[in-house]
Amino acid sequence: MSKKQSDYIITRNQNSYEVVIGLEVHAQVLSDSKLFSSSPTKFGAEPNTQVSLVDAAFPGMLPVINEFCIKQAVKTGVGLNAKINKRSIFDRKNYFYADLPQGYQISQYKDPIVGEGSVVLDLVAGEKTIGIERLHLEQDAGKSIHDIDPQNTLVDLNRSGVALMEIVSKPDLRSPDEVNAYIKKLRSIMRYLGTCDGNMQEGSLRADVNVSVRKKGEKKFGTRCEIKNVNSIKFMQMAIEYEANRQVDVIEEGGSIDQETRLFDTKKNETRSMRSKEDAHDYRYFPDPDLLPLEISDDFINNIKKSIPELPDEKKKRFIEKFNLSAYEANILISDIETSKYFEEVIKSSDVKLSTNWITGELFALLNDKNLEISKSPISAKNLSKLINLIKDGTISGKIAKSVFEIMATGDKNPIDIVKEKGLKQQSDPKELEKLIDKVINGNPDKVKEYKSGKEKLFGFFVGQAMKASGGKANPQLINDILKNKLK
């Protein structure tokens, strides 16, 4: 039985409340064209330059399903251990919004393309399984722009019709930390599959966050509020904390929670009411008359299953079994597909343990300092491998390696060339080191006498003096071994 993460408990007046969270994640399908048209989907294009007559809802224009988007949705469903529905229906979800030119959104309601599934989270307290309710396909709306013209709202339809996968979780999440782990795991799975790039800054991944509270021990769910369109994990966590505490305060003051849609104000760090929460009947769903029910065969599904790559959980298991990594190390290295690729490239010709330490230590610190993804690392996997081999074969010490690493970071320079140019090769000739150590011992007779009288802590002094005399280039292990023999 899996362990459970400690719940996020809010206490007021001796009453303890737990928070119940469900997420509706909107993931943009990685596709060159939109769900129902051939318009491109490239991010950052000039406004209204990627819009077909279908996207702009011109009269008489009919949608045509993009088969590749269907494959991407099925592939994601397989990655979520979910049921793939061989028959699904596209519905019209009716509501008016300025950047929704049709006056309705083509989505899926009762018959989604993907049914129930699950993802496993690696939490501090152990593993926890989060249920997936469904995954359905839908078209994105356009974008309203309020900050260009002081008198008018402008509309960019480039995003109109872009394919989205809405992944709805069951209300199994119990804390902001679990939400953090869930979003990261979902993003990781989709990036491994190549179905969504997970770029939250570009809006490729965002979520509606459903929050309710109930007294600890109660089984019945409280009234939920939906926080709309949150586009970063940090903001999701902040919104949940604020909203959960707001609901507890309302209940403790004798009030009741209204089911509503709220927005999170990132500047004020608070949620505020947007509108009363709609129910499904408010949207007047009905099957889209321009689209036949989508029917897919077993062969279609099985061919997609054959194309599924090694996913994070499988890779973690392999890393632990094959490379003898700890679960903690494996979790870090498989968390992102680019990190796992980098790691496997380095260890093709380098020591696994040293590679793990340098990637999770020095390299991650460098990337964090420069705010870079590993795919943009200033040090290539090939050159990091060379550096690790220089340490492993004794050419340079770990201390010198850090200096070499700093130089490498300025332009992905070959560490072998740096060591040659700077004369940083480690001194490993025992005869030369003996001469150096003799000078240190002969130059400190008082310290030698103290050491031999029992002050063994002075051994570090002799090591330091020897390393200093060598300019930091002496092989530390040889220095230790020779000193021990000399000081006997």
Summary of the structure (lengths in Angstrom):
residues: 488
radius of gyration: 29.7
end to end distance: 57.3
largest distance: 99.7
contacts: 1515
relative contact order: 0.10
helix: 40%
strand: 21%
